[in-house]
Amino acid sequence: MQANSYSFKKASPIWEKGKEREMNCSIALYRHIEKAEKPTVLAISAHCSYTVIINGEIIAYGPARAGHGYYRVDELVLNDFLTESDNILCIKVAGYNVNSFCYLNTPSFVCAELKEGGCISAYTSSPCVGFSVEKIFERTQKTQRYSFQRTFTESYTLKNYAFAYERAESAFPVEVDLTENKNFIYRDIPYSDFEVIYPVSADMAGDFSCDRSKEIPPVREIVNISDIFFGYKPEELEYNSFAEASQMVFSAPRKCYDSSAKAIKLSSDSYIDVDFGVDYTGIVELDVNAFEDGELFLLFDEIKMDGQINCLRNGTSNIIAFKVSKGKYRVHCAEPYTMKFIRIAARGASFEIKNLRLYKVAFPKSRIKAKFIGNDRDMQRIYDAAVETFRANATDVYMDCPSRERAGWLCDSFFTSRVEKILTGESCIEKAFLSNFLMPEKFEFIPEGMLPMCYPSDHNDGVYIPNWAMWYALELSEYVKRSGDRVLANDAKDRMFSLLSFFRKYENEYGMLEKLDSWVFVEWSKANSLVQDVSFASNMLYASFKDVLADLYGEDTLRFEASELRKKIAEMSMTESGFFCDNAYRVDGKLVLSGERTEACQYYAFFFNIATPESHPKLWKTLVEDFGYDRDEKGIYPEIWPANSFIGNYLRLDLLMRYGLKNNLYDNIKGYFTYMAETTGTLWEHTGTYASCNHGFASHVIYWMDYLGLIGSN
């Protein structure tokens, strides 16, 4: 595909000499800048991520991610932040060099040039011109991974000059080398507004101790480090904050005082809980005054359970740890994290904490053109939660969640993409997201023709979701209708037909996919264990996959195949009970129904036009009237396995919209989402709090609200 190329005038990509392939290394660039009337612009690209700080305040985080072989460039206008006669610019860059769901495993680099009044005054090279470069000595390099899907936890040692932005020259200079040349492209994605969010209260506190006899759970992101899952092995770790948190014993929290949390005092071996009011995502920053040498922990999560914050919930190490020498510091983390609550815990010393805040990393509020125009308070709250969920998960790609993974998942994106168009009138994030999949010549580790289940990412273990690749085509078809962009569809043609060729190998005598490999995914429920040998839900999707290829590229043969496949699925999967069966097994050469039936499979059947209200009126009536958010309370159809949020309940709601059942849709929206909006101010991955409480696809509720006439223009 043709990308929108960007050329630096003088800058070249650099990194610390000999370290560009080393795991979890960070460097910083410094520069004095005078206050100026003429535009002062920083052009920057990096891998994996950077933060820009001026006079100790974070003003940007980036870059936007791209597919293998390409790197997006940000152009940041700095004038509004250059408030002093002499300003200190600091650029902190983190390079990880591990496979993950959120960053590509490619060598670290930074490429930056500063233009003041039209003249380039500083740029990266070997040696750098106008920038001083140093190692970020505060950050501990050999830490455990944050999660199976993300890179490393953040642990710091604060002493002497740590986080001292006022230093003009590098206290810990490093030698840099040029790296390989990069293919740079324009960002072409909106920048975050970078709102500053303060906690609304800090009113619960307690004491804690450490029980070294407590067993440390053997979690996969720490113990499974190998030649296909990269990281530091347990015996290599310089610091293991997961182990530290696992052995902490907290007293029951007690009411202490109600505060805005702008100034907090902690005695040794005590903690205090702060509440942001909503489940926000951003970069944490705070001012620390340590009265003695000690340790400070930020333990955070999206929810509280029984009054406690479990920073290890959801397969993460929601921990930022500091070993602190007596003194004053302004500290911040390098990556965005998601939290409604932070437990600040002091060990071995007393501390004063001031100005704890989040620099919000989110889709810019200024680009949202829609507003809620209904008069239902619960629906207003759900709308606000959906907007917050969209913003947190549409920064540069459509993410599943901004917490555990920050990954650009297919299928999730199908739902989120509809929301972008309604809220903004545009599809810029979607174009970038879909384009990323077209950038590499091939995807290493997964079979030829297949698409990664999430991207940009690396899947060295060879795992992929065949179903999710088909959702790419479905989203592409809707994107073309939304945007009129036939160029992207044409660019994707070869990749789409390579994908079709991949699936052809699995077609059986009925034209159905049989014994698909890797992770066959229907939805987060019992349906996910009913996917072999023939998954009817997967084949319902396959029929629509063929239909959209026929529509996109004028392939009438595929349209005929899709029609025949639907007929065969309807004939073979319907049971005497009137419900569709989820799957069939190959027994003595014949396909035999398993007899298992799930709520999700019924929704798949209607969503992908295997059935309609006219062709299956009794089943449709049952689904509309007897199923839904209150099914458990009714206690009916226990033999039909219940659906979960993703994607069964969403298909249900979309079907209610498709067939004009507005009252049912309105009621179901309130039934499914009111308690989520009230609890976290965001919408969740599942129907319960046992996973992410901020999941991008969940913002799709805005699509239905728009249909209901509840959304207007600002």
C-alpha positions as CSV (number, residue, x, y, z in Angstrom):
1,M,0.0,0.0,0.0
2,Q,1.0,3.6,-0.5
3,A,1.7,5.3,2.9
4,N,1.8,9.0,3.4
5,S,5.6,9.4,3.7
6,Y,7.4,11.9,6.0
7,S,11.0,13.1,5.7
8,F,13.0,14.6,8.5
9,K,15.1,17.5,7.2
10,K,18.2,16.7,9.3
11,A,17.4,14.2,12.0
12,S,18.4,10.6,11.9
13,P,17.2,7.7,14.2
14,I,19.6,7.0,17.1
15,W,19.8,5.0,20.2
16,E,22.3,4.3,23.0
17,K,25.3,2.6,21.5
18,G,25.0,-1.2,21.5
19,K,21.6,-1.1,23.3
20,E,19.0,-0.9,20.5
21,R,18.1,-4.6,20.9
22,E,18.3,-4.7,24.7
23,M,15.2,-5.2,26.7
24,N,13.6,-2.4,28.7
25,C,16.1,0.5,28.1
26,S,15.3,4.2,28.4
27,I,17.1,7.3,27.4
28,A,16.3,11.0,27.7
29,L,17.0,14.0,25.5
30,Y,17.4,17.5,27.0
31,R,17.3,21.0,25.4
32,H,17.0,24.6,26.6
33,I,14.4,26.6,24.7
34,E,13.8,30.3,25.0
35,K,10.3,31.7,25.0
36,A,9.4,32.7,21.4
37,E,6.6,34.3,19.4
38,K,7.4,32.3,16.2
39,P,6.3,28.7,16.0
40,T,8.4,26.2,17.9
41,V,7.7,22.7,16.5
42,L,9.1,19.3,17.7
43,A,8.9,16.5,15.1
44,I,9.4,13.2,16.7
45,S,9.1,9.5,16.1
46,A,10.3,6.7,18.5
47,H,10.0,3.1,19.4
48,C,8.4,2.0,21.6
49,S,7.1,5.2,23.3
50,Y,8.0,8.6,24.4
51,T,6.8,11.4,26.8
52,V,7.6,15.1,26.3
53,I,8.1,17.2,29.4
54,I,8.5,20.9,29.5
55,N,9.5,22.6,32.8
56,G,8.5,19.4,34.6
57,E,5.0,19.1,33.1
58,I,4.1,16.3,30.7
59,I,2.7,17.8,27.5
60,A,2.6,14.8,25.1
61,Y,2.8,11.0,24.8
62,G,3.3,9.0,21.6
63,P,3.9,8.1,18.9
64,A,0.9,6.6,17.1
65,R,1.6,3.0,16.2
66,A,2.0,1.6,12.7
67,G,2.5,-1.8,11.0
68,H,5.9,-3.5,10.6
69,G,8.3,-1.4,8.5
70,Y,6.7,2.0,9.2
71,Y,6.8,4.6,12.0
72,R,4.5,7.5,12.4
73,V,5.8,11.0,13.1
74,D,4.2,13.5,15.5
75,E,4.6,17.3,15.0
76,L,4.1,19.0,18.3
77,V,3.7,22.8,18.6
78,L,5.4,23.8,21.8
79,N,4.7,27.5,22.1
80,D,1.9,27.4,24.6
81,F,4.1,25.5,27.1
82,L,7.2,27.7,26.8
83,T,6.1,30.1,29.5
84,E,9.5,31.0,31.0
85,S,12.4,33.0,29.6
86,D,14.4,29.8,29.8
87,N,12.5,26.5,29.4
88,I,13.7,22.9,29.8
89,L,12.6,20.4,27.2
90,C,13.0,16.8,28.2
91,I,12.0,13.8,25.9
92,K,12.0,10.4,27.6
93,V,12.0,7.4,25.3
94,A,11.4,3.7,26.3
95,G,12.5,0.8,24.2
96,Y,11.3,-2.7,25.2
97,N,12.4,-5.3,22.6
98,V,10.0,-8.0,23.6
99,N,7.0,-9.5,21.8
100,S,3.7,-8.1,23.0
101,F,0.2,-7.3,22.0
102,C,0.7,-3.6,22.2
103,Y,4.1,-2.9,20.6
104,L,6.1,-4.5,17.8
105,N,9.3,-6.3,18.7
106,T,11.6,-4.1,16.7
107,P,14.7,-2.3,17.7
108,S,14.6,0.9,19.9
109,F,15.2,4.3,18.4
110,V,14.3,8.0,18.6
111,C,14.3,10.5,15.8
112,A,13.6,14.1,16.6
113,E,14.3,17.6,15.3
114,L,13.3,20.9,16.8
115,K,12.3,23.8,14.6
116,E,12.4,27.3,16.1
117,G,11.1,30.1,13.9
118,G,11.6,28.1,10.8
119,C,15.1,27.0,11.6
120,I,16.2,23.6,12.8
121,S,18.0,24.2,16.1
122,A,18.4,20.7,17.4
123,Y,18.3,17.2,15.9
124,T,19.2,13.6,16.6
125,S,22.4,12.3,15.0
126,S,25.7,10.8,16.0
127,P,26.6,12.9,17.9
128,C,23.3,14.8,18.5
129,V,23.2,18.5,17.6
130,G,21.5,20.7,20.2
131,F,20.3,17.8,22.3
132,S,22.1,16.3,25.3
133,V,21.4,12.6,25.8
134,E,21.5,10.6,29.0
135,K,20.4,7.3,30.4
136,I,17.3,7.3,32.6
137,F,19.2,5.7,35.5
138,E,16.1,6.0,37.8
139,R,14.2,3.2,36.0
140,T,15.1,-0.4,37.0
141,Q,15.8,-2.3,33.8
142,K,15.3,-6.0,34.9
143,T,11.7,-6.0,36.1
144,Q,8.9,-8.5,35.4
145,R,6.4,-8.0,32.6
146,Y,3.3,-6.0,33.4
147,S,1.0,-8.6,31.9
148,F,1.2,-11.4,29.4
149,Q,0.1,-8.9,26.7
150,R,2.1,-5.8,27.6
151,T,5.8,-5.2,28.3
152,F,7.5,-4.3,31.6
153,T,6.4,-3.0,34.9
154,E,7.8,0.3,36.1
155,S,10.1,0.4,39.2
156,Y,12.3,3.3,40.1
157,T,15.2,4.2,42.4
158,L,15.0,7.9,43.5
159,K,18.1,9.6,44.8
160,N,20.3,12.7,44.2
161,Y,19.4,14.0,40.7
162,A,16.5,11.6,40.0
163,F,13.8,13.3,37.9
164,A,15.6,16.6,38.2
165,Y,14.4,18.4,35.1
166,E,16.3,21.6,35.9
167,R,19.7,20.1,35.0
168,A,20.9,21.7,31.9
169,E,23.6,19.2,31.0
170,S,23.4,15.5,31.2
171,A,24.4,14.1,34.5
172,F,24.6,10.6,33.1
173,P,25.6,11.1,29.4
174,V,25.5,8.1,27.0
175,E,27.1,7.6,23.7
176,V,24.7,7.2,20.8
177,D,24.8,5.5,17.4
178,L,22.8,5.8,14.3
179,T,20.3,3.0,13.8
180,E,19.0,1.6,10.6
181,N,17.0,4.0,8.5
182,K,13.2,4.0,9.0
183,N,10.2,4.4,6.8
184,F,8.5,7.4,8.4
185,I,4.9,8.3,7.7
186,Y,2.6,11.1,8.9
187,R,0.6,10.5,12.1
188,D,-2.7,11.3,10.4
189,I,-4.5,10.7,13.7
190,P,-5.8,13.3,16.2
191,Y,-3.6,14.1,19.2
192,S,-4.9,13.6,22.8
193,D,-6.0,16.7,24.6
194,F,-3.9,15.5,27.5
195,E,-6.4,16.7,30.1
196,V,-5.1,16.7,33.7
197,I,-7.3,14.7,36.1
198,Y,-7.1,15.0,39.9
199,P,-8.6,12.5,42.4
200,V,-12.0,13.5,43.8
201,S,-11.2,12.1,47.3
202,A,-8.7,10.4,49.5
203,D,-10.8,9.3,52.4
204,M,-10.0,5.7,53.2
205,A,-6.7,4.6,54.9
206,G,-5.1,1.8,56.9
207,D,-1.9,0.0,57.8
208,F,0.0,-2.8,56.1
209,S,2.8,-5.2,56.7
210,C,4.7,-7.8,54.8
211,D,4.2,-11.5,55.3
212,R,7.2,-13.3,53.7
213,S,5.6,-16.7,54.3
214,K,2.8,-15.9,51.8
215,E,3.1,-17.9,48.6
216,I,3.8,-15.9,45.5
217,P,1.5,-17.1,42.7
218,P,3.3,-18.6,39.6
219,V,1.7,-16.3,37.0
220,R,2.5,-16.9,33.3
221,E,3.9,-13.4,32.6
222,I,6.7,-14.1,35.0
223,V,7.4,-17.8,35.1
224,N,6.8,-18.6,31.4
225,I,9.6,-16.5,30.0
226,S,11.2,-18.5,27.1
227,D,12.6,-18.3,23.6
228,I,9.1,-17.4,22.2
229,F,7.9,-15.3,25.1
230,F,10.5,-12.6,25.9
231,G,11.3,-11.0,29.2
232,Y,13.6,-11.3,32.1
233,K,13.4,-14.7,33.9
234,P,12.6,-14.7,37.6
235,E,16.2,-15.3,38.6
236,E,17.3,-12.3,36.5
237,L,15.0,-9.8,38.1
238,E,16.6,-6.8,39.9
239,Y,13.2,-6.1,41.4
240,N,9.9,-8.0,41.4
241,S,7.1,-5.7,42.4
242,F,4.6,-8.5,41.8
243,A,6.3,-10.6,44.6
244,E,6.3,-7.5,46.9
245,A,2.6,-6.8,46.3
246,S,1.7,-10.5,46.8
247,Q,3.1,-10.5,50.3
248,M,1.5,-7.3,51.5
249,V,-1.1,-7.6,54.1
250,F,-3.5,-4.7,54.4
251,S,-5.8,-3.8,57.3
252,A,-9.4,-3.1,56.6
253,P,-9.6,0.5,55.3
254,R,-11.1,3.1,57.7
255,K,-12.6,6.4,57.1
256,C,-10.0,9.1,57.7
257,Y,-10.8,12.4,56.0
258,D,-12.4,13.8,52.8
259,S,-9.9,15.6,50.7
260,S,-9.2,16.5,47.1
261,A,-6.0,14.5,47.5
262,K,-3.8,17.4,46.5
263,A,-1.8,17.0,49.7
264,I,-1.5,13.6,51.5
265,K,0.7,12.7,54.5
266,L,1.6,9.1,55.1
267,S,3.3,7.6,58.1
268,S,5.6,4.6,57.8
269,D,3.8,1.3,56.9
270,S,0.5,3.0,56.2
271,Y,-1.6,3.5,53.1
272,I,-4.3,5.8,51.8
273,D,-6.8,5.2,48.9
274,V,-7.6,7.9,46.4
275,D,-10.5,7.8,44.1
276,F,-10.7,9.5,40.7
277,G,-14.4,9.0,40.5
278,V,-14.3,7.4,37.0
279,D,-12.1,4.7,35.5
280,Y,-9.6,6.9,33.7
281,T,-6.5,6.1,31.6
282,G,-3.4,8.2,31.7
283,I,0.2,8.8,32.8
284,V,0.5,9.2,36.6
285,E,2.5,12.1,38.0
286,L,3.0,13.2,41.6
287,D,5.3,15.3,43.8
288,V,7.0,13.2,46.5
289,N,8.7,14.4,49.7
290,A,10.4,11.5,51.5
291,F,11.3,12.4,55.1
292,E,13.6,9.3,55.4
293,D,14.8,6.6,53.1
294,G,12.0,4.2,52.3
295,E,9.7,2.7,49.7
296,L,6.6,4.1,48.1
297,F,4.1,2.0,46.1
298,L,1.3,3.0,43.8
299,L,-1.1,0.1,43.7
300,F,-4.1,0.7,41.4
301,D,-7.1,-0.9,39.8
302,E,-10.4,-0.1,38.1
303,I,-12.6,-1.3,41.0
304,K,-12.6,-2.1,44.7
305,M,-13.6,-5.5,46.0
306,D,-14.7,-5.8,49.6
307,G,-13.2,-2.4,50.2
308,Q,-9.7,-3.5,49.0
309,I,-7.8,-2.6,45.9
310,N,-6.4,-5.8,44.2
311,C,-3.5,-4.5,42.0
312,L,-2.9,-8.1,40.7
313,R,-6.5,-8.6,39.4
314,N,-7.0,-9.2,35.7
315,G,-3.6,-10.7,35.1
316,T,-1.7,-7.5,35.6
317,S,0.9,-6.0,37.9
318,N,-0.8,-2.7,38.5
319,I,2.1,-1.5,40.5
320,I,4.6,1.5,40.3
321,A,7.3,1.0,42.9
322,F,9.8,3.6,44.1
323,K,12.9,3.0,46.3
324,V,13.3,6.5,47.7
325,S,16.2,8.3,49.3
326,K,15.3,11.2,51.6
327,G,14.5,14.2,49.5
328,K,11.9,15.9,47.2
329,Y,11.0,14.6,43.7
330,R,8.5,15.0,40.9
331,V,7.9,11.6,39.5
332,H,5.8,10.1,36.7
333,C,5.4,6.8,34.9
334,A,6.4,6.2,31.3
335,E,3.2,4.4,30.1
336,P,-0.5,5.0,30.4
337,Y,-2.4,2.9,33.0
338,T,-6.1,2.5,33.8
339,M,-7.5,3.2,37.2
340,K,-10.3,4.5,39.3
341,F,-8.5,3.9,42.6
342,I,-4.9,4.2,43.7
343,R,-3.6,2.9,47.0
344,I,-0.5,4.8,48.0
345,A,1.5,2.7,50.4
346,A,4.5,3.9,52.4
347,R,7.0,1.4,53.7
348,G,9.9,2.2,56.1
349,A,9.5,6.0,55.9
350,S,7.0,8.8,56.1
351,F,6.0,10.7,53.0
352,E,4.1,13.7,51.8
353,I,2.4,13.4,48.5
354,K,1.2,16.4,46.6
355,N,-0.5,17.0,43.2
356,L,-1.2,13.4,42.4
357,R,-2.7,13.6,38.9
358,L,-3.3,11.8,35.7
359,Y,-2.4,13.2,32.3
360,K,-5.2,11.6,30.4
361,V,-4.3,9.7,27.2
362,A,-7.5,9.5,25.2
363,F,-9.2,10.5,21.9
364,P,-9.5,14.3,22.1
365,K,-12.7,15.6,23.5
366,S,-12.4,18.6,21.2
367,R,-13.0,16.3,18.2
368,I,-16.3,14.9,19.4
369,K,-19.2,16.5,17.7
370,A,-22.1,14.6,19.2
371,K,-24.1,15.1,22.4
372,F,-26.8,13.3,24.3
373,I,-30.2,14.9,23.8
374,G,-32.5,12.5,25.8
375,N,-34.1,13.2,29.2
376,D,-33.4,9.9,30.9
377,R,-30.7,10.3,33.6
378,D,-29.7,6.6,33.5
379,M,-29.3,6.7,29.7
380,Q,-27.3,9.9,30.0
381,R,-25.0,8.2,32.4
382,I,-24.6,5.2,30.0
383,Y,-23.9,7.6,27.2
384,D,-21.2,9.4,29.2
385,A,-19.7,6.0,30.1
386,A,-19.7,4.9,26.5
387,V,-18.0,8.1,25.4
388,E,-15.3,7.7,28.1
389,T,-14.8,4.1,27.0
390,F,-14.5,5.1,23.4
391,R,-12.0,7.9,24.1
392,A,-9.8,5.6,26.2
393,N,-9.7,3.0,23.5
394,A,-9.3,5.1,20.4
395,T,-6.0,6.8,20.9
396,D,-4.1,5.7,17.8
397,V,-5.6,2.2,17.0
398,Y,-8.9,0.8,18.2
399,M,-7.9,-1.0,21.4
400,D,-9.7,-3.7,23.3
401,C,-8.8,-2.2,26.6
402,P,-6.5,0.6,27.7
403,S,-5.3,-1.5,30.7
404,R,-4.2,-5.2,30.5
405,E,-3.5,-5.2,26.7
406,R,-3.7,-1.9,24.9
407,A,-4.1,-4.1,21.8
408,G,-5.6,-3.4,18.4
409,W,-8.0,-6.4,18.2
410,L,-10.1,-7.3,15.2
411,C,-13.8,-7.9,15.8
412,D,-13.7,-5.4,18.7
413,S,-12.8,-2.9,16.1
414,F,-15.9,-3.7,14.0
415,F,-18.0,-2.3,16.8
416,T,-15.8,0.6,17.9
417,S,-15.5,1.8,14.3
418,R,-19.2,2.5,14.1
419,V,-18.9,4.7,17.2
420,E,-16.1,6.9,15.8
421,K,-18.3,7.9,12.8
422,I,-21.2,8.9,15.0
423,L,-19.1,10.8,17.6
424,T,-16.8,12.6,15.1
425,G,-18.3,12.4,11.7
426,E,-15.0,10.9,10.5
427,S,-13.1,7.6,10.4
428,C,-9.5,8.6,10.9
429,I,-8.6,6.1,13.6
430,E,-10.3,3.4,11.5
431,K,-8.3,4.2,8.4
432,A,-5.1,4.0,10.3
433,F,-6.1,0.8,12.1
434,L,-7.1,-1.0,8.9
435,S,-4.1,0.3,7.0
436,N,-1.7,-1.1,9.6
437,F,-2.7,-4.6,8.7
438,L,-1.7,-3.9,5.1
439,M,1.8,-2.5,5.7
440,P,4.0,-5.6,6.2
441,E,4.7,-7.9,3.3
442,K,3.9,-10.9,5.5
443,F,3.2,-11.7,9.1
444,E,5.9,-13.7,10.7
445,F,4.9,-16.7,13.0
446,I,1.4,-17.2,11.6
447,P,0.3,-19.1,8.5
448,E,0.5,-17.5,5.1
449,G,-2.8,-15.7,4.3
450,M,-3.9,-15.3,7.9
451,L,-4.2,-12.0,9.7
452,P,-3.0,-11.4,13.3
453,M,-5.8,-11.4,15.8
454,C,-4.6,-8.1,17.1
455,Y,-2.1,-5.7,15.5
456,P,0.5,-4.0,15.7
457,S,1.8,-7.0,17.7
458,D,4.0,-10.1,17.4
459,H,2.7,-13.6,18.1
460,N,5.8,-15.8,18.3
461,D,3.7,-18.6,19.7
462,G,1.9,-18.9,16.4
463,V,-1.5,-18.2,18.0
464,Y,-4.2,-16.6,15.8
465,I,-8.0,-16.3,15.8
466,P,-9.3,-17.4,12.3
467,N,-12.7,-15.9,13.0
468,W,-11.2,-12.4,13.8
469,A,-9.5,-12.3,10.4
470,M,-13.0,-12.6,8.8
471,W,-14.2,-9.6,10.8
472,Y,-11.5,-7.5,9.1
473,A,-13.4,-8.0,5.8
474,L,-16.8,-7.2,7.5
475,E,-15.4,-4.0,8.9
476,L,-13.6,-3.0,5.7
477,S,-17.0,-3.3,3.9
478,E,-18.7,-1.0,6.4
479,Y,-15.7,1.4,6.3
480,V,-16.0,1.8,2.5
481,K,-19.7,2.6,2.9
482,R,-18.9,5.1,5.7
483,S,-16.0,6.8,4.1
484,G,-16.3,6.2,0.4
485,D,-12.6,5.2,0.4
486,R,-12.3,2.6,-2.3
487,V,-8.5,3.0,-2.4
488,L,-8.0,1.2,0.9
489,A,-10.4,-1.6,-0.2
490,N,-8.4,-2.0,-3.4
491,D,-5.1,-2.0,-1.4
492,A,-6.6,-4.8,0.7
493,K,-7.8,-7.0,-2.2
494,D,-4.8,-9.3,-2.4
495,R,-4.7,-9.7,1.3
496,M,-8.4,-10.6,1.4
497,F,-8.2,-13.2,-1.3
498,S,-5.1,-14.7,0.3
499,L,-7.2,-15.0,3.5
500,L,-9.9,-16.7,1.4
501,S,-7.3,-19.1,0.1
502,F,-6.3,-19.9,3.6
503,F,-9.9,-20.9,4.5
504,R,-10.4,-22.9,1.4
505,K,-8.1,-25.6,2.8
506,Y,-10.6,-26.2,5.7
507,E,-13.8,-26.5,3.6
508,N,-15.4,-29.9,3.8
509,E,-17.9,-31.6,1.5
510,Y,-20.6,-29.2,2.5
511,G,-18.5,-26.1,1.9
512,M,-18.2,-25.6,5.7
513,L,-15.0,-24.9,7.6
514,E,-14.0,-27.9,9.6
515,K,-11.3,-28.4,12.2
516,L,-10.0,-24.8,12.1
517,D,-6.7,-24.5,13.8
518,S,-5.4,-22.3,16.6
519,W,-7.8,-20.3,18.8
520,V,-11.3,-20.6,17.3
521,F,-13.3,-17.8,19.0
522,V,-17.1,-17.3,19.1
523,E,-17.6,-15.4,22.3
524,W,-16.7,-15.3,26.0
525,S,-19.1,-18.0,27.1
526,K,-19.7,-21.8,26.9
527,A,-19.9,-21.2,23.1
528,N,-16.1,-20.9,23.0
529,S,-15.7,-24.6,24.0
530,L,-18.1,-25.7,21.3
531,V,-16.0,-24.9,18.2
532,Q,-14.9,-28.3,16.9
533,D,-15.1,-30.1,14.6
534,V,-17.6,-27.9,12.7
535,S,-18.5,-24.7,14.5
536,F,-21.8,-23.5,13.0
537,A,-21.3,-20.0,14.4
538,S,-17.9,-19.8,12.7
539,N,-19.5,-20.9,9.4
540,M,-22.3,-18.4,9.8
541,L,-19.6,-15.7,9.9
542,Y,-17.8,-17.4,7.0
543,A,-21.0,-17.0,4.8
544,S,-21.0,-13.3,5.5
545,F,-17.2,-13.1,4.9
546,K,-17.9,-14.4,1.4
547,D,-20.8,-12.0,0.9
548,V,-18.7,-9.0,1.7
549,L,-15.9,-10.0,-0.6
550,A,-18.5,-10.5,-3.3
551,D,-19.8,-6.9,-2.6
552,L,-16.3,-5.4,-2.4
553,Y,-14.8,-7.0,-5.4
554,G,-17.7,-8.0,-7.6
555,E,-17.2,-11.8,-7.2
556,D,-20.7,-13.2,-7.9
557,T,-19.4,-16.8,-7.4
558,L,-18.7,-16.0,-3.8
559,R,-22.2,-14.7,-3.3
560,F,-23.6,-17.9,-4.6
561,E,-21.3,-19.9,-2.3
562,A,-22.5,-17.8,0.7
563,S,-26.1,-18.5,-0.2
564,E,-25.6,-22.2,-0.4
565,L,-23.6,-22.2,2.8
566,R,-26.4,-20.5,4.7
567,K,-28.9,-23.1,3.4
568,K,-26.7,-26.0,4.5
569,I,-26.1,-24.5,8.0
570,A,-29.8,-23.9,8.5
571,E,-30.6,-27.4,7.4
572,M,-27.9,-29.2,9.5
573,S,-27.7,-27.2,12.7
574,M,-31.4,-26.8,13.6
575,T,-32.6,-29.2,16.4
576,E,-36.0,-30.5,17.4
577,S,-36.0,-28.1,20.3
578,G,-36.2,-25.2,17.9
579,F,-32.8,-23.9,18.7
580,F,-29.7,-24.0,16.6
581,C,-26.9,-26.4,17.7
582,D,-23.5,-24.9,18.2
583,N,-21.3,-27.6,16.6
584,A,-21.0,-31.1,15.1
585,Y,-18.3,-33.8,15.5
586,R,-17.0,-36.1,12.8
587,V,-18.0,-39.6,13.8
588,D,-17.2,-42.6,11.5
589,G,-17.0,-40.2,8.6
590,K,-20.3,-38.4,9.3
591,L,-21.1,-35.1,11.0
592,V,-23.1,-35.6,14.2
593,L,-24.6,-32.8,16.2
594,S,-23.2,-32.3,19.7
595,G,-26.6,-31.4,21.0
596,E,-25.2,-28.3,22.8
597,R,-27.1,-25.0,22.3
598,T,-26.0,-21.6,23.4
599,E,-27.7,-18.3,23.4
600,A,-24.8,-16.8,21.4
601,C,-25.3,-19.2,18.6
602,Q,-28.9,-18.2,18.2
603,Y,-27.8,-14.5,17.9
604,Y,-25.1,-15.5,15.3
605,A,-27.8,-17.2,13.2
606,F,-30.0,-14.1,13.0
607,F,-27.1,-11.6,12.8
608,F,-25.6,-13.5,9.8
609,N,-28.9,-14.1,8.1
610,I,-29.1,-17.9,8.6
611,A,-32.5,-17.1,10.2
612,T,-34.9,-14.2,10.1
613,P,-38.0,-13.3,12.2
614,E,-40.1,-14.5,9.2
615,S,-38.3,-17.8,8.7
616,H,-38.1,-18.7,12.4
617,P,-40.8,-16.7,14.2
618,K,-41.1,-18.9,17.3
619,L,-37.4,-18.8,18.0
620,W,-37.3,-15.1,17.3
621,K,-40.2,-14.5,19.7
622,T,-38.5,-16.6,22.4
623,L,-35.2,-14.7,22.0
624,V,-36.9,-11.3,22.2
625,E,-39.3,-12.0,25.1
626,D,-37.6,-14.6,27.2
627,F,-33.9,-13.9,26.8
628,G,-31.9,-10.8,27.7
629,Y,-30.4,-9.1,30.8
630,D,-33.0,-10.5,33.2
631,R,-32.9,-14.1,32.0
632,D,-31.3,-15.4,35.1
633,E,-34.0,-13.9,37.3
634,K,-36.7,-15.6,35.1
635,G,-34.9,-19.0,35.5
636,I,-36.0,-20.2,32.1
637,Y,-34.3,-22.3,29.4
638,P,-31.4,-23.5,31.7
639,E,-30.4,-25.9,29.0
640,I,-29.4,-23.0,26.7
641,W,-26.0,-21.7,27.8
642,P,-26.2,-17.9,28.5
643,A,-24.4,-15.3,26.4
644,N,-21.8,-12.9,27.6
645,S,-21.2,-9.2,26.7
646,F,-18.7,-10.0,23.9
647,I,-20.1,-10.6,21.5
648,G,-23.5,-12.3,22.2
649,N,-25.3,-9.6,24.0
650,Y,-24.1,-7.0,21.5
651,L,-25.4,-9.1,18.6
652,R,-28.7,-9.3,20.5
653,L,-29.0,-5.6,20.8
654,D,-28.0,-5.0,17.2
655,L,-30.7,-7.4,16.1
656,L,-33.3,-5.5,18.2
657,M,-32.2,-2.4,16.3
658,R,-32.2,-4.2,12.9
659,Y,-35.8,-5.3,13.3
660,G,-37.1,-2.0,14.7
661,L,-37.9,-3.1,18.3
662,K,-37.1,0.2,19.9
663,N,-38.8,-0.3,23.2
664,N,-37.0,-3.6,23.7
665,L,-33.7,-2.0,22.7
666,Y,-34.2,0.9,25.1
667,D,-35.0,-1.5,28.0
668,N,-32.1,-3.8,27.2
669,I,-29.6,-1.0,27.1
670,K,-30.6,0.1,30.6
671,G,-30.7,-3.4,31.8
672,Y,-27.2,-4.4,30.6
673,F,-25.3,-1.1,31.2
674,T,-26.7,1.0,34.0
675,Y,-24.8,-0.8,36.8
676,M,-21.6,-0.6,34.8
677,A,-21.9,3.2,34.3
678,E,-22.8,3.7,37.9
679,T,-19.9,1.6,39.2
680,T,-16.9,2.8,37.0
681,G,-18.2,5.4,34.6
682,T,-17.1,3.1,31.8
683,L,-18.4,-0.1,30.1
684,W,-17.0,-3.5,30.6
685,E,-15.5,-6.6,28.8
686,H,-17.9,-9.0,30.5
687,T,-21.1,-8.8,32.4
688,G,-19.1,-8.9,35.7
689,T,-16.0,-7.2,37.1
690,Y,-13.7,-10.2,36.6
691,A,-11.9,-8.7,33.6
692,S,-11.5,-5.3,32.0
693,C,-13.9,-2.6,33.2
694,N,-13.1,-0.4,30.2
695,H,-13.4,-2.1,26.8
696,G,-13.5,-0.4,23.5
697,F,-16.2,-2.4,21.8
698,A,-18.6,-1.6,24.6
699,S,-18.9,2.0,23.4
700,H,-21.1,0.6,20.6
701,V,-24.1,1.4,22.8
702,I,-23.7,4.9,21.2
703,Y,-24.6,3.4,17.8
704,W,-27.9,2.1,19.2
705,M,-28.6,5.4,21.0
706,D,-28.2,7.2,17.8
707,Y,-30.8,4.9,16.2
708,L,-33.1,5.7,19.1
709,G,-32.8,9.4,18.5
710,L,-30.9,10.1,21.7
711,I,-27.9,11.7,20.1
712,G,-27.6,15.1,18.4
713,S,-24.9,17.5,17.3
714,N,-22.9,19.9,19.4
